[in-house]
Amino acid sequence: MKASVLINNFNYAKYIKQCVQSVLNQSYQDFEIIFVDDGSTDDSLEVVSEIKDVRINILKKNNGGQLSAFNAAVIKATGSVLFFLDSDDMYDSHYLEEAINFYKSNLDCDFLYVGKRFFGAKEGVFSSGETRTDGYTYYSSLYKRKWYGSVTSAVSVKRDVLLKLFPLESIESDWVTRADDCLVWGSSLIGAKKYYLDKPLVMYRVHDSNNFHGKKFDASYCWKREISIARFFNLVAYKSGFGETPSLFLMEFFSKEKTANRFFYYFYILIKARLPVGSKLAILLKMILKKNMSFTNC
């Protein structure tokens, strides 16, 4: 199973060698690297060109932002699974091996995200529980804006699934940064089945240029972001034709932990869903009558 590692870069020349070398040092060696330089004004291209390996494919483009880099890389990639990597981050040497083995062992997995280790301005390991399936996440993403995933460098997606979403050329200007939202939400909206692997296999560099956590944004920024998110959701819904169906709702509901809190969470979504009243009542009855439903873990 071939892996494609898609590296997006803008003016991170000082980190590129570490980033690319972390891929070349993988214990799993069946991969290609698609390195997209998004119009850097530093010596990024010179730095990456000095790294001699036939598996590195360098794409130079005018500056258009992170989503435009994703678009260029996805179209070029030939692997069965696409791994994303910001050029200031690094992979653990066993990341590709662990991830590919997971895909082979869990054939229904379309989207995998893993734990990460912070370094730089912040140190530590981010871990959020045991290895688990988040299952289908269409309805909770659509109606609750639930975000099932992680930062760019901790995400991988099967190529055939991602090609249902990409390219997203008409909204590139909305996602100059934070385009990992498009990967995470978009995969949910096209019906990807998601898993989380609780191992810190990605090294996420924290520095002034990339740390959004804890920052305050003015009302104008927040308003524009909400518009961008709404535009994205509308575009993906139009492109995918995935739509809302009773069977999809039940698939998603029954792929989750069956607790009272989860029941009422999806009951709220069911009320909001654009489904016929008769379908909603039939779904509700199946939710209630499911024999293995448990209301003990509130």
C-alpha positions in Angstrom: 0.0 0.0 0.0 1.7 3.1 -1.2 1.7 6.3 0.9 1.8 9.9 -0.4 3.1 12.4 2.0 1.8 15.9 1.0 4.0 18.7 2.5 2.8 22.2 2.2 5.3 25.0 2.7 5.4 28.8 2.9 8.6 30.5 4.1 9.6 27.7 6.5 13.1 27.2 5.0 14.7 26.8 8.4 12.5 23.8 9.2 12.4 22.0 5.9 15.4 19.7 6.3 14.1 18.3 9.6 10.6 17.9 8.2 11.6 16.1 5.0 14.2 14.0 6.7 11.6 12.8 9.2 9.7 11.3 6.2 12.8 9.8 4.5 13.7 8.1 7.8 10.5 6.2 8.1 10.6 2.5 8.9 7.9 2.1 6.1 9.6 3.0 2.8 6.8 2.6 0.2 6.0 6.3 -0.2 6.3 9.4 -2.3 6.7 13.0 -1.1 4.7 15.8 -2.8 6.4 19.0 -1.7 4.3 22.1 -2.5 6.0 25.4 -2.2 3.3 28.1 -2.0 5.2 31.0 -3.4 7.8 31.3 -0.7 10.0 34.4 -0.6 12.8 32.8 1.4 15.2 30.1 0.2 12.8 27.2 0.8 13.1 25.9 -2.8 16.9 25.9 -2.6 16.8 24.0 0.7 14.5 21.3 -0.5 16.2 20.9 -3.8 19.4 20.0 -2.0 17.8 16.9 -0.5 18.5 14.3 -3.1 15.9 11.5 -3.3 13.9 10.4 -6.3 10.7 10.1 -4.3 10.6 13.8 -3.7 8.4 15.7 -6.2 8.6 19.5 -5.9 5.7 21.6 -7.0 6.3 25.4 -7.2 3.2 27.6 -7.4 2.2 31.2 -6.8 1.1 32.1 -3.3 -2.5 31.1 -2.8 -2.6 29.8 0.8 -2.9 26.4 2.4 -6.0 25.1 0.7 -4.5 25.9 -2.7 -1.4 23.9 -1.7 -3.7 21.0 -0.7 -5.5 21.2 -4.1 -2.2 21.0 -6.0 -0.8 18.1 -3.9 -4.0 15.9 -3.9 -4.2 16.1 -7.7 -0.5 15.1 -8.1 -0.6 12.2 -5.5 -0.7 8.6 -6.6 -0.6 6.7 -3.3 -3.5 4.8 -1.8 -3.4 6.8 1.4 -2.6 10.5 1.6 -0.7 11.8 4.6 -0.6 15.6 5.3 2.4 17.4 6.8 3.1 21.0 7.5 6.7 21.9 6.7 7.4 23.0 10.3 6.3 19.6 11.8 7.9 16.2 11.8 6.9 12.5 11.8 7.9 9.9 14.3 10.0 7.3 12.4 7.3 4.6 12.8 4.3 6.8 11.8 3.7 5.6 8.3 4.2 1.9 9.3 1.7 2.2 12.2 -0.8 4.0 10.1 -0.6 1.7 7.1 -0.9 -1.3 9.3 -4.0 0.3 10.9 -5.6 0.8 7.5 -4.8 -2.8 6.5 -6.3 -4.1 9.8 -9.4 -1.9 9.6 -10.5 -2.0 6.0 -13.5 0.3 6.7 -11.2 3.1 7.9 -11.3 6.0 5.5 -9.8 8.7 7.7 -7.2 8.3 10.5 -5.9 10.8 12.9 -3.3 10.2 15.6 -1.9 11.6 18.8 0.8 14.3 18.7 3.8 15.5 20.7 4.2 19.2 21.1 7.7 20.7 20.9 9.2 24.2 20.5 7.5 26.9 22.6 5.4 24.2 24.2 6.3 20.7 25.3 4.1 17.6 26.0 2.0 14.9 24.5 -1.6 15.3 23.5 -3.7 12.2 24.1 -7.5 11.9 24.2 -8.2 8.3 25.0 -8.0 4.8 23.7 -7.9 3.8 20.0 -11.5 4.2 18.9 -13.8 4.7 16.0 -15.7 7.9 15.6 -17.7 6.2 12.9 -19.8 8.2 10.6 -20.0 11.9 11.5 -22.1 13.6 8.8 -25.1 14.7 10.9 -23.1 15.9 13.9 -20.7 17.8 11.7 -23.6 19.3 9.7 -25.8 20.4 12.5 -23.4 20.8 15.5 -20.2 21.7 13.6 -18.6 18.8 15.5 -14.9 18.5 14.5 -13.7 14.9 14.4 -10.0 15.1 13.5 -6.8 16.8 14.3 -4.2 19.3 13.0 -2.9 18.9 9.4 0.1 16.8 10.2 -1.8 14.2 12.3 -4.3 13.4 9.5 -4.4 10.8 6.7 -7.2 9.9 4.3 -7.7 7.3 1.7 -7.1 8.8 -1.8 -10.3 7.5 -3.3 -12.3 9.1 -0.5 -10.5 12.4 -0.7 -11.1 12.7 -4.5 -14.8 12.9 -3.7 -14.0 16.2 -2.0 -11.0 17.7 -3.9 -10.2 19.9 -5.6 -11.8 22.8 -3.8 -10.6 25.6 -6.1 -13.5 28.0 -5.8 -13.0 28.7 -2.1 -9.2 28.8 -1.9 -9.2 32.4 -0.9 -11.3 31.6 2.2 -8.8 29.1 3.5 -5.3 30.7 3.2 -4.8 29.3 6.7 -6.5 26.6 8.8 -7.4 24.5 5.8 -7.2 21.4 8.0 -10.8 22.3 8.8 -11.6 21.5 5.2 -10.0 18.1 5.5 -11.8 17.3 8.8 -15.3 18.6 8.1 -15.1 17.8 4.4 -14.3 14.1 5.1 -17.3 13.9 7.5 -19.6 15.4 5.0 -18.7 13.0 2.2 -19.3 10.0 4.5 -15.8 9.0 5.6 -15.6 6.5 8.5 -13.1 7.9 11.0 -10.8 6.3 13.5 -8.4 7.7 16.1 -5.1 6.0 17.0 -3.9 7.1 20.4 -0.2 7.1 19.8 1.9 10.3 19.6 3.3 9.7 16.1 3.5 13.3 15.0 5.7 16.0 16.3 3.9 19.3 16.2 6.1 22.4 16.5 4.6 25.3 18.5 5.8 28.8 17.6 4.5 32.3 17.1 3.5 31.8 13.5 1.3 28.8 13.9 -0.2 28.8 17.4 -3.9 29.8 17.2 -4.7 28.3 20.5 -5.5 31.0 23.1 -5.3 33.8 20.7 -8.1 36.4 20.6 -9.7 37.4 17.4 -11.8 40.5 16.7 -15.5 40.3 15.7 -14.7 40.9 12.0 -12.4 37.9 11.8 -14.9 35.7 13.5 -17.7 36.8 11.3 -15.7 36.3 8.1 -14.7 32.8 9.3 -18.3 31.9 9.9 -19.1 32.9 6.4 -16.2 30.9 5.0 -17.4 27.8 7.0 -21.0 28.2 5.7 -19.7 28.6 2.2 -17.6 25.5 2.5 -20.4 23.4 3.9 -22.7 24.5 1.1 -20.1 23.7 -1.6 -19.3 20.2 -0.2 -23.0 19.4 0.1 -23.5 20.4 -3.5 -20.4 18.5 -4.8 -20.9 15.2 -2.9 -24.6 14.7 -3.3 -24.3 12.6 -0.1 -27.5 14.1 1.3 -29.6 13.3 4.4 -31.2 9.8 4.6 -32.7 7.9 7.5 -30.3 5.0 7.0 -27.3 7.3 7.2 -28.6 8.8 10.4 -29.0 5.4 12.0 -25.6 4.3 10.8 -24.0 7.3 12.5 -26.0 7.0 15.7 -25.3 3.3 16.2 -21.6 3.8 15.5 -21.3 5.9 18.7 -21.2 5.0 22.3 -24.7 4.3 23.4 -25.3 6.5 26.5 -28.2 8.7 27.6 -26.2 11.8 26.8 -25.5 10.5 23.3 -29.2 9.6 22.8 -30.3 13.1 23.6 -27.5 14.6 21.6 -28.7 12.8 18.5 -32.4 13.4 19.4 -31.6 17.1 19.1 -30.0 16.6 15.7 -32.9 14.5 14.5 -35.3 17.3 15.3 -33.1 19.7 13.2 -32.5 17.3 10.3 -34.2 17.9 7.0 -36.1 14.6 7.0 -39.8 13.9 6.6 -41.7 13.7 9.9 -42.6 10.0 9.3 -38.9 9.2 8.8 -38.0 11.0 12.0 -40.6 9.0 14.0 -39.4 5.7 12.5 -35.8 6.6 13.4 -36.7 7.6 16.9 -38.5 4.3 17.4 -35.5 2.3 16.3 -33.2 4.4 18.5 -35.4 3.6 21.5 -36.0 -0.1 20.8 -32.4 -1.1 19.9 -31.9 -4.0 22.3 -28.3 -3.2 23.3 -29.0 0.5 24.1 -27.4 1.5 27.4 -28.3 4.5 29.4 -25.9 3.8 32.3 -22.9 5.9 31.3 -24.1 9.5 31.6 
